Amino acid sequence: MANWNTILDELKTKNNRFDEVRRNYLKELSELTERNVIIYYSGWLKKGELRNHGVNGFNINDNDKNGFMSTIHKLDTDKGLDLLLHTPGGSMAATESLVDYLRSIFGNNIRAFVPQLAMSGGTMISCACKEIYMGKQSSIGPIDPQINGLPAHGIIEEFEQARKDIKQNKANIPLWQPIINKYNPTLIGECQKALKWSKTMVKKWLKTGMFEGEDAEDKIDAIIKELSDHALNKSHNRHISLERAKEMGLKVKELENDDELQDKVLTVHHSTMLTLTHKPVIKIIENHKGVANITSINVKAIKNN
């Protein structure tokens, strides 16, 4: 397997031509699977500190669809799609729109590959595919929605706790007042709608994708409950391993069961992560033919402002 250091050495011999190295490995993966391959990678782990400087674009957003449109154009869609994901998640509306678009092109012939992390909206996209490939190092995450950076479940729980405490003892009103005042009047309703939306969306995708044609209502409900239950998961950032994903009922395949496939997938992953580490890039959407939509930034200018 071409690991991190091996690819670094290769980049040195090729004068740091990151795009060339990454695209060669993407092509090799497609040749192995005989399927279309697209990487959808965010640099939030490598350049997350730039968020403090107001840099957006790491998360799933509506602009990403343009990247997918350009990378899907002229592909033989009958070959299906292998989608390599590395994302912190993002807008639910953008996630829904993106999945609807991919399904309109490839139908149910989409496989998700999670070499490292596909959190929140990335997990939702994975659940919309017919199967998910993960390794021992891979993780997905809860799908409970966030409102203004706060967990919708947590906001509702806090309001409910305030209501109970105040009902039992009105002397507690001054204690809760500064906490409740920071929320706008419609927030609870927004949280409730967001929770229902995320559950309904993923349930529909599981029924029409991963479990299409199966009598799997109870299994799907159990999956949705575990993925969306903030009280169970404790944190929106909880990492759900390959084994746990299988235990909850998702159709997960282990990369370790196919040495050649694992080698090609992880080599693409390492070469892409090296690009995100060493180049002024925060997001890459790219196919196996070298067609890419790459979001670049001027890091020095941003940090100097």
Buried (B, 14 or more C-beta within 10 A) or exposed (E): EBEBEEBBEBBEEEEEEBBBBBBBBBBBBBEBBEBBBBBBBBBBBBBBEBBEEEBEBBBBBEEBBEBBEBBBEEBEEEBBBBBBBBBBBBBBEBBBBBBEBBBEBBBBBBBBBBBBBBBBBBBBBBBBBBBBBBBEBBBBBBBBBBBEEBBBBBBBBBBEEBEEBBEEEEEBEEEBEEEBEEBEEEBBEBBEBBBEBBBEBBBBBBBBBBBEEEEBEEBBBEBBEBBBBBEEBEEBEBEBBBEBBBEBBBBBBBBEEBEEBBBBBBBBBBBBBBBBBEBBBBBBBBBBBBBBBBBEBEBEEBEEE
